[in-house]
Amino acid sequence: MERRIEDAVVHYVEHGSGVPIVALHGAGVDHREIEAAIEAVVPGTGYRRIYPDLPGMGLSTADGLTGNDDVVTLLAAFIDGLGAGPVMLVGHSYGAYLARGVAAQRPDVVLGLALLCPVAERSRNVPERSVVRQDADAYDELERALWAGFDEYFVVRTRATARRYRDHVVPGTTLVDEDALGRIFARWAVDVGSSAFAGPALIVAGRRDSVAGYADACELAERYPHATLAVLEDAGHALMHERPELLAVLLGDWLNRLGRK
């Protein structure tokens, strides 16, 4: 499916019906990565799960967008156009940064906020890359050309995580509009506001995350007074794929808190 908003086209897929959940993927991939992760851990009934390709990635275009605040405005308009009222908003990495901007600039469209391995305006106190698990047969799932990218992203390297990388991460990397992202990322800073977000929130970071780290995520808890904060050992920036059993529990609690609100 797709929707035109001003000059840009937003491509998205969705599953199910019920409480709307919009999930935003990270930079350099497309919706298939976060779709695979969320579909594996969120209940399949009672929730309408919506996965857009972010501008300049997947099948979405970035015409007319000059910075990340423009992307935030586009995403708010996309949520408005779903006709479902306010949504539960999930973001991974870059998607988490955009999600914070949507929650700050348009709190009326966000019921709850889940930030997974969130990046921000800048990353500080990032740990050195380290490997948690390295199974020799993990690479049996990958062509040799994919080994370096897999090693760069994953700290848990098993056949299961290699399949996730091959099937759900790699395909989106071939559909990136580098010129569009260069233009948008040149105006990187997102207006995340100064007031606290009133809805239920979840912040999850990997202790071994050498991209975003975990220290900045811990500091975010002060901005979200109704947030659960979790720092997961033995997980990196690919936490969604490396610790799905823990992510399922954390997301389940977050969704339950919405029901109790």
TAWOMO-V130473 format. One record per pair of residues at least 6 apart in sequence whose ideal C-beta (glycine too) atoms are under 8 Angstrom apart, sorted by the first residue. I is the first residue (numbers start at 0). J is the second residue. D is the distance in Angstrom with one decimal. If there is no record, write none. Layout:
i:I j:J d:D
i:I j:J d:D
This chain:
i:0 j:10 d:7.2
i:0 j:11 d:5.7
i:0 j:12 d:6.8
i:0 j:13 d:7.1
i:1 j:8 d:5.4
i:1 j:9 d:6.4
i:1 j:10 d:4.7
i:1 j:11 d:7.1
i:1 j:58 d:7.2
i:1 j:59 d:8.0
i:2 j:8 d:7.3
i:2 j:9 d:5.1
i:2 j:11 d:7.4
i:2 j:77 d:6.5
i:2 j:80 d:5.7
i:3 j:9 d:7.8
i:4 j:73 d:5.5
i:4 j:76 d:4.9
i:4 j:77 d:6.2
i:4 j:80 d:7.2
i:5 j:63 d:5.4
i:5 j:73 d:7.5
i:5 j:76 d:7.9
i:6 j:60 d:7.9
i:6 j:62 d:3.9
i:6 j:63 d:3.5
i:7 j:54 d:5.9
i:7 j:59 d:7.0
i:7 j:60 d:5.2
i:7 j:61 d:6.0
i:7 j:62 d:5.2
i:7 j:63 d:5.9
i:7 j:64 d:6.2
i:7 j:73 d:6.0
i:8 j:58 d:7.8
i:8 j:59 d:6.2
i:8 j:60 d:4.7
i:8 j:62 d:7.9
i:9 j:51 d:5.3
i:9 j:52 d:7.1
i:9 j:54 d:7.5
i:9 j:59 d:5.1
i:9 j:73 d:7.1
i:9 j:77 d:5.3
i:10 j:30 d:7.9
i:10 j:51 d:7.0
i:10 j:52 d:4.7
i:10 j:57 d:5.9
i:10 j:58 d:3.7
i:10 j:59 d:4.9
i:11 j:30 d:6.8
i:11 j:49 d:6.0
i:11 j:50 d:6.0
i:11 j:51 d:3.9
i:11 j:52 d:6.7
i:11 j:77 d:7.8
i:12 j:30 d:6.3
i:12 j:34 d:6.8
i:12 j:49 d:7.8
i:12 j:50 d:5.3
i:13 j:47 d:6.3
i:13 j:48 d:6.3
i:13 j:49 d:4.4
i:13 j:50 d:6.9
i:14 j:38 d:7.0
i:14 j:43 d:7.7
i:14 j:47 d:7.6
i:14 j:48 d:4.9
i:15 j:43 d:6.3
i:15 j:44 d:6.8
i:15 j:45 d:7.7
i:15 j:46 d:5.6
i:15 j:47 d:5.3
i:15 j:48 d:5.7
i:16 j:47 d:5.1
i:17 j:44 d:7.2
i:17 j:45 d:4.3
i:17 j:46 d:4.9
i:17 j:47 d:5.5
i:18 j:45 d:6.5
i:18 j:46 d:5.2
i:18 j:47 d:6.8
i:18 j:87 d:6.5
i:18 j:110 d:8.0
i:18 j:254 d:7.7
i:18 j:257 d:7.3
i:19 j:46 d:7.6
i:19 j:47 d:4.7
i:19 j:49 d:6.3
i:19 j:81 d:6.4
i:19 j:83 d:4.2
i:19 j:84 d:7.4
i:19 j:86 d:4.3
i:19 j:87 d:6.8
i:20 j:37 d:7.4
i:20 j:41 d:6.9
i:20 j:46 d:5.4
i:20 j:47 d:6.9
i:20 j:48 d:5.1
i:20 j:49 d:6.7
i:20 j:86 d:6.5
i:20 j:87 d:4.5
i:20 j:88 d:7.8
i:20 j:89 d:6.4
i:21 j:49 d:4.8
i:21 j:50 d:7.9
i:21 j:51 d:7.1
i:21 j:77 d:8.0
i:21 j:78 d:6.1
i:21 j:81 d:7.7
i:21 j:86 d:4.8
i:21 j:87 d:7.4
i:21 j:88 d:5.4
i:21 j:89 d:7.1
i:22 j:30 d:7.8
i:22 j:33 d:4.8
i:22 j:34 d:7.2
i:22 j:37 d:5.2
i:22 j:48 d:6.9
i:22 j:49 d:7.2
i:22 j:50 d:5.4
i:22 j:88 d:8.0
i:22 j:89 d:4.2
i:22 j:90 d:7.4
i:22 j:91 d:7.7
i:22 j:94 d:7.5
i:23 j:33 d:7.1
i:23 j:51 d:7.1
i:23 j:53 d:6.4
i:23 j:74 d:7.3
i:23 j:88 d:7.4
i:23 j:89 d:6.8
i:23 j:90 d:4.3
i:23 j:91 d:7.1
i:23 j:93 d:8.0
i:23 j:94 d:3.1
i:23 j:95 d:7.4
i:23 j:97 d:5.7
i:23 j:98 d:5.6
i:24 j:30 d:5.6
i:24 j:32 d:5.3
i:24 j:33 d:4.3
i:24 j:50 d:7.5
i:24 j:52 d:7.7
i:24 j:53 d:6.4
i:24 j:56 d:7.5
i:24 j:91 d:6.1
i:24 j:92 d:7.9
i:24 j:93 d:8.0
i:24 j:94 d:5.2
i:24 j:171 d:7.5
i:25 j:32 d:7.2
i:25 j:33 d:7.7
i:25 j:91 d:5.0
i:25 j:92 d:3.3
i:25 j:93 d:4.7
i:25 j:94 d:5.5
i:25 j:116 d:7.9
i:26 j:53 d:7.9
i:26 j:56 d:7.6
i:26 j:92 d:6.7
i:26 j:93 d:4.1
i:26 j:180 d:7.2
i:26 j:184 d:8.0
i:27 j:56 d:7.2
i:27 j:171 d:7.5
i:27 j:172 d:5.9
i:27 j:175 d:5.8
i:27 j:180 d:7.9
i:28 j:56 d:6.7
i:28 j:168 d:5.7
i:28 j:171 d:3.8
i:28 j:172 d:6.1
i:29 j:52 d:4.8
i:29 j:53 d:7.9
i:29 j:56 d:5.2
i:29 j:57 d:3.1
i:29 j:58 d:7.5
i:29 j:170 d:7.3
i:29 j:171 d:3.3
i:29 j:174 d:5.8
i:30 j:50 d:3.9
i:30 j:51 d:6.2
i:30 j:52 d:5.0
i:30 j:57 d:5.8
i:30 j:171 d:7.6
i:31 j:57 d:7.8
i:31 j:167 d:4.9
i:31 j:168 d:7.9
i:31 j:170 d:6.0
i:31 j:171 d:5.7
i:32 j:91 d:7.6
i:32 j:167 d:5.0
i:32 j:168 d:5.1
i:32 j:171 d:6.3
i:32 j:239 d:7.8
i:33 j:50 d:6.3
i:33 j:89 d:7.3
i:33 j:91 d:5.4
i:33 j:94 d:7.0
i:33 j:239 d:7.1
i:34 j:48 d:7.8
i:34 j:50 d:4.5
i:34 j:167 d:7.5
i:35 j:163 d:6.5
i:35 j:166 d:7.4
i:35 j:167 d:4.0
i:35 j:240 d:7.9
i:36 j:91 d:7.6
i:36 j:167 d:7.8
i:36 j:239 d:3.7
i:36 j:240 d:6.2
i:36 j:243 d:7.0
i:36 j:246 d:7.4
i:37 j:48 d:6.3
i:37 j:50 d:7.6
i:37 j:89 d:6.7
i:37 j:239 d:7.9
i:37 j:250 d:7.8
i:38 j:48 d:6.9
i:39 j:243 d:5.7
i:39 j:247 d:7.8
i:40 j:243 d:5.6
i:40 j:246 d:5.4
i:40 j:247 d:3.7
i:40 j:250 d:5.8
i:40 j:251 d:8.0
i:41 j:48 d:6.5
i:41 j:247 d:7.8
i:41 j:250 d:6.1
i:41 j:254 d:7.5
i:42 j:251 d:7.8
i:42 j:254 d:7.8
i:46 j:254 d:7.6
i:47 j:83 d:6.6
i:49 j:81 d:6.7
i:49 j:86 d:7.6
i:51 j:59 d:6.8
i:51 j:74 d:7.6
i:51 j:77 d:6.2
i:52 j:58 d:5.5
i:52 j:59 d:4.0
i:53 j:59 d:6.3
i:53 j:70 d:7.0
i:53 j:93 d:7.6
i:53 j:94 d:6.8
i:53 j:97 d:7.3
i:54 j:60 d:6.8
i:54 j:61 d:3.8
i:54 j:64 d:5.5
i:54 j:70 d:5.6
i:54 j:73 d:6.5
i:54 j:179 d:6.8
i:54 j:183 d:6.8
i:55 j:61 d:4.0
i:55 j:64 d:7.9
i:55 j:175 d:6.8
i:55 j:176 d:4.2
i:55 j:179 d:3.5
i:55 j:180 d:4.7
i:55 j:183 d:6.4
i:56 j:171 d:6.6
i:56 j:174 d:6.5
i:56 j:175 d:5.6
i:56 j:176 d:7.3
i:56 j:180 d:7.5
i:57 j:171 d:5.9
i:57 j:174 d:5.4
i:58 j:174 d:7.0
i:60 j:176 d:7.6
i:60 j:179 d:7.6
i:61 j:176 d:6.3
i:61 j:179 d:3.8
i:61 j:180 d:7.6
i:61 j:182 d:7.4
i:61 j:183 d:6.3
i:63 j:69 d:7.5
i:64 j:70 d:6.0
i:64 j:73 d:6.6
i:64 j:179 d:7.5
i:64 j:182 d:7.5
i:64 j:183 d:5.8
i:65 j:182 d:6.3
i:65 j:183 d:7.1
i:65 j:186 d:6.2
i:66 j:183 d:6.0
i:66 j:185 d:7.3
i:66 j:186 d:2.8
i:66 j:187 d:7.5
i:67 j:96 d:7.4
i:67 j:97 d:6.8
i:67 j:100 d:7.1
i:67 j:183 d:6.1
i:67 j:184 d:7.5
i:67 j:186 d:6.3
i:67 j:187 d:5.8
i:67 j:188 d:6.9
i:67 j:189 d:4.8
i:68 j:100 d:6.9
i:68 j:186 d:7.3
i:68 j:188 d:7.8
i:68 j:189 d:6.1
i:68 j:190 d:5.7
i:69 j:183 d:7.4
i:70 j:97 d:5.9
i:70 j:183 d:6.3
i:71 j:97 d:5.8
i:71 j:100 d:3.8
i:71 j:101 d:5.5
i:71 j:104 d:5.8
i:71 j:189 d:6.1
i:71 j:190 d:7.4
i:72 j:104 d:7.5
i:74 j:97 d:6.2
i:74 j:101 d:5.3
i:75 j:101 d:5.4
i:75 j:104 d:6.7
i:75 j:105 d:4.2
i:75 j:108 d:5.8
i:78 j:85 d:7.9
i:78 j:86 d:5.6
i:78 j:88 d:7.9
i:78 j:101 d:7.3
i:78 j:105 d:7.7
i:78 j:108 d:4.7
i:79 j:108 d:6.5
i:85 j:107 d:6.5
i:85 j:108 d:5.1
i:85 j:109 d:5.9
i:85 j:110 d:4.6
i:86 j:108 d:6.6
i:86 j:109 d:6.6
i:86 j:110 d:6.3
i:87 j:109 d:7.9
i:87 j:110 d:5.4
i:87 j:111 d:4.7
i:87 j:112 d:8.0
i:87 j:113 d:7.3
i:87 j:253 d:8.0
i:87 j:254 d:7.0
i:87 j:257 d:6.5
i:88 j:98 d:4.9
i:88 j:101 d:6.3
i:88 j:102 d:6.6
i:88 j:109 d:5.0
i:88 j:110 d:7.9
i:88 j:111 d:7.1
i:88 j:112 d:5.4
i:88 j:113 d:7.2
i:89 j:98 d:7.0
i:89 j:113 d:4.4
i:89 j:115 d:7.0
i:89 j:250 d:7.9
i:90 j:96 d:7.1
i:90 j:97 d:6.1
i:90 j:98 d:3.4
i:90 j:99 d:7.5
i:90 j:113 d:7.3
i:90 j:114 d:5.9
i:90 j:115 d:6.8
i:90 j:117 d:7.1
i:91 j:115 d:4.5
i:91 j:116 d:6.0
i:91 j:239 d:6.2
i:92 j:115 d:7.4
i:92 j:116 d:5.2
i:92 j:117 d:7.1
i:92 j:118 d:5.4
i:92 j:210 d:7.1
i:92 j:211 d:6.6
i:92 j:236 d:6.7
i:93 j:118 d:5.8
i:95 j:114 d:4.1
i:95 j:115 d:6.1
i:95 j:116 d:7.0
i:95 j:117 d:3.6
i:95 j:118 d:6.8
i:96 j:117 d:6.3
i:96 j:118 d:5.3
i:96 j:119 d:6.0
i:96 j:189 d:5.6
i:96 j:191 d:7.9
i:97 j:189 d:6.6
i:98 j:109 d:7.9
i:98 j:112 d:6.1
i:98 j:113 d:7.9
i:98 j:114 d:6.5
i:99 j:112 d:7.3
i:99 j:114 d:6.9
i:99 j:117 d:7.3
i:99 j:189 d:6.8
i:99 j:191 d:4.6
i:100 j:189 d:4.0
i:100 j:190 d:6.1
i:100 j:191 d:5.7
i:101 j:108 d:6.9
i:101 j:109 d:6.1
i:102 j:109 d:4.5
i:102 j:112 d:5.1
i:102 j:196 d:5.2
i:102 j:198 d:7.8
i:103 j:190 d:6.4
i:103 j:191 d:4.8
i:103 j:192 d:3.2
i:103 j:194 d:7.6
i:103 j:196 d:7.4
i:104 j:190 d:6.2
i:104 j:192 d:6.9
i:106 j:196 d:6.9
i:106 j:197 d:7.3
i:106 j:198 d:7.9
i:109 j:196 d:7.7
i:109 j:198 d:6.5
i:110 j:198 d:5.6
i:110 j:199 d:7.9
i:110 j:257 d:6.0
i:111 j:198 d:4.6
i:111 j:199 d:4.4
i:111 j:200 d:6.6
i:111 j:201 d:7.8
i:111 j:253 d:6.4
i:111 j:254 d:7.9
i:111 j:256 d:7.4
i:111 j:257 d:5.1
i:112 j:196 d:6.0
i:112 j:198 d:6.3
i:112 j:199 d:7.8
i:112 j:200 d:4.6
i:112 j:201 d:7.4
i:112 j:223 d:7.0
i:113 j:200 d:7.1
i:113 j:201 d:4.2
i:113 j:202 d:8.0
i:113 j:203 d:7.6
i:113 j:250 d:6.6
i:113 j:253 d:5.7
i:114 j:200 d:7.3
i:114 j:201 d:6.9
i:114 j:202 d:4.9
i:114 j:203 d:7.2
i:114 j:216 d:7.3
i:114 j:219 d:6.9
i:115 j:203 d:5.1
i:115 j:238 d:6.5
i:115 j:239 d:6.1
i:115 j:246 d:7.6
i:116 j:203 d:7.1
i:116 j:204 d:6.0
i:116 j:205 d:6.1
i:116 j:208 d:5.7
i:116 j:210 d:7.3
i:116 j:211 d:5.3
i:116 j:216 d:7.7
i:116 j:236 d:5.2
i:116 j:238 d:5.5
i:116 j:239 d:7.8
i:117 j:202 d:6.9
i:117 j:204 d:7.4
i:117 j:211 d:6.3
i:117 j:215 d:7.4
i:117 j:216 d:5.7
i:117 j:219 d:6.7
i:118 j:210 d:7.1
i:118 j:211 d:4.7
i:119 j:211 d:7.8
i:119 j:215 d:5.6
i:119 j:219 d:8.0
i:120 j:187 d:6.8
i:120 j:188 d:5.2
i:120 j:189 d:7.4
i:122 j:210 d:7.2
i:122 j:211 d:5.3
i:122 j:212 d:5.7
i:122 j:215 d:6.3
i:123 j:212 d:6.9
i:123 j:214 d:6.4
i:123 j:215 d:6.0
i:124 j:212 d:5.4
i:124 j:214 d:3.9
i:124 j:215 d:7.2
i:125 j:208 d:7.5
i:125 j:209 d:5.8
i:125 j:210 d:7.1
i:125 j:211 d:7.1
i:125 j:212 d:4.0
i:126 j:206 d:7.5
i:126 j:207 d:6.5
i:126 j:208 d:7.3
i:126 j:209 d:5.8
i:126 j:212 d:6.2
i:126 j:213 d:7.9
i:127 j:209 d:6.4
i:128 j:154 d:7.4
i:128 j:207 d:7.9
i:128 j:209 d:4.1
i:128 j:235 d:7.9
i:129 j:154 d:6.5
i:129 j:207 d:5.6
i:129 j:209 d:7.7
i:130 j:154 d:5.6
i:130 j:156 d:6.9
i:131 j:154 d:4.7
i:131 j:155 d:5.1
i:131 j:207 d:6.2
i:131 j:233 d:4.6
i:131 j:234 d:7.5
i:131 j:235 d:7.6
i:131 j:241 d:7.7
i:132 j:154 d:7.8
i:132 j:155 d:4.9
i:132 j:156 d:6.3
i:132 j:157 d:6.4
i:132 j:233 d:7.7
i:133 j:156 d:4.9
i:134 j:156 d:6.2
i:134 j:157 d:4.8
i:134 j:158 d:6.6
i:136 j:158 d:5.9
i:137 j:149 d:7.8
i:137 j:156 d:4.7
i:137 j:157 d:5.3
i:137 j:158 d:5.4
i:137 j:160 d:7.0
i:137 j:161 d:4.6
i:138 j:146 d:5.9
i:138 j:149 d:7.8
i:138 j:161 d:6.8
i:139 j:158 d:6.8
i:139 j:161 d:7.8
i:140 j:158 d:5.4
i:140 j:161 d:3.9
i:140 j:162 d:5.2
i:140 j:165 d:5.9
i:141 j:149 d:6.0
i:141 j:161 d:5.3
i:141 j:164 d:7.3
i:141 j:165 d:5.7
i:145 j:164 d:7.1
i:145 j:165 d:6.5
i:145 j:169 d:6.3
i:148 j:164 d:7.4
i:148 j:169 d:7.3
i:148 j:172 d:7.7
i:149 j:156 d:6.9
i:149 j:160 d:8.0
i:149 j:161 d:6.1
i:149 j:164 d:5.0
i:150 j:156 d:7.1
i:152 j:164 d:6.7
i:152 j:168 d:7.0
i:152 j:235 d:7.7
i:152 j:236 d:6.5
i:152 j:237 d:5.2
i:153 j:160 d:5.2
i:153 j:161 d:7.9
i:153 j:164 d:6.5
i:153 j:235 d:6.8
i:153 j:237 d:4.9
i:153 j:240 d:7.3
i:153 j:241 d:6.8
i:154 j:205 d:7.7
i:154 j:207 d:4.8
i:154 j:233 d:7.7
i:154 j:234 d:7.1
i:154 j:235 d:3.8
i:154 j:237 d:7.4
i:154 j:241 d:6.9
i:155 j:233 d:6.8
i:155 j:234 d:7.1
i:155 j:235 d:7.5
i:155 j:237 d:7.6
i:155 j:240 d:7.9
i:155 j:241 d:4.1
i:155 j:242 d:8.0
i:160 j:237 d:7.1
i:160 j:240 d:5.4
i:160 j:241 d:6.3
i:163 j:237 d:8.0
i:163 j:240 d:4.4
i:164 j:237 d:7.8
i:164 j:240 d:7.6
i:191 j:222 d:7.9
i:195 j:222 d:6.2
i:195 j:223 d:6.7
i:195 j:224 d:5.2
i:196 j:222 d:7.1
i:196 j:223 d:5.2
i:196 j:224 d:8.0
i:196 j:225 d:7.7
i:197 j:225 d:7.1
i:198 j:225 d:6.6
i:198 j:257 d:7.7
i:198 j:260 d:7.5
i:199 j:225 d:5.3
i:199 j:226 d:7.9
i:199 j:253 d:6.0
i:199 j:256 d:4.1
i:199 j:257 d:5.4
i:199 j:260 d:6.4
i:200 j:223 d:4.0
i:200 j:225 d:5.7
i:200 j:226 d:3.7
i:200 j:227 d:7.4
i:200 j:253 d:7.7
i:201 j:226 d:6.5
i:201 j:227 d:5.2
i:201 j:229 d:7.8
i:201 j:249 d:5.9
i:201 j:250 d:6.9
i:201 j:252 d:7.7
i:201 j:253 d:4.2
i:202 j:216 d:5.4
i:202 j:219 d:5.5
i:202 j:220 d:6.1
i:202 j:223 d:6.8
i:202 j:226 d:5.3
i:202 j:227 d:7.2
i:202 j:228 d:4.8
i:202 j:229 d:7.3
i:203 j:216 d:7.7
i:203 j:229 d:5.0
i:203 j:230 d:7.9
i:203 j:231 d:6.7
i:203 j:238 d:6.6
i:203 j:246 d:6.8
i:203 j:249 d:5.9
i:204 j:211 d:7.1
i:204 j:212 d:7.4
i:204 j:213 d:3.8
i:204 j:216 d:3.8
i:204 j:217 d:7.3
i:204 j:229 d:7.4
i:204 j:230 d:5.0
i:204 j:231 d:7.2
i:204 j:238 d:7.6
i:205 j:213 d:6.6
i:205 j:230 d:7.5
i:205 j:231 d:5.5
i:205 j:234 d:3.7
i:205 j:235 d:4.7
i:205 j:236 d:6.4
i:205 j:237 d:8.0
i:205 j:238 d:4.3
i:205 j:241 d:7.4
i:205 j:242 d:7.8
i:206 j:213 d:5.6
i:206 j:230 d:5.5
i:206 j:231 d:6.5
i:206 j:232 d:5.1
i:206 j:233 d:7.6
i:206 j:234 d:6.9
i:207 j:232 d:7.8
i:207 j:233 d:7.0
i:207 j:234 d:6.2
i:207 j:235 d:4.4
i:208 j:234 d:7.4
i:208 j:235 d:4.9
i:208 j:236 d:4.7
i:208 j:238 d:7.1
i:209 j:235 d:6.5
i:209 j:236 d:7.0
i:210 j:235 d:7.7
i:210 j:236 d:4.2
i:211 j:236 d:6.3
i:213 j:230 d:4.9
i:216 j:228 d:7.3
i:216 j:230 d:7.2
i:217 j:228 d:6.4
i:217 j:230 d:6.8
i:219 j:226 d:7.5
i:219 j:228 d:7.9
i:220 j:226 d:5.3
i:220 j:228 d:4.5
i:225 j:256 d:7.7
i:227 j:249 d:6.7
i:227 j:252 d:6.5
i:227 j:253 d:6.7
i:229 j:245 d:7.6
i:229 j:249 d:5.7
i:231 j:238 d:6.1
i:231 j:242 d:5.3
i:231 j:245 d:5.9
i:233 j:241 d:7.4
i:233 j:242 d:7.1
i:234 j:241 d:4.7
i:234 j:242 d:4.6
i:235 j:241 d:6.7
i:238 j:246 d:7.0
i:239 j:246 d:6.1
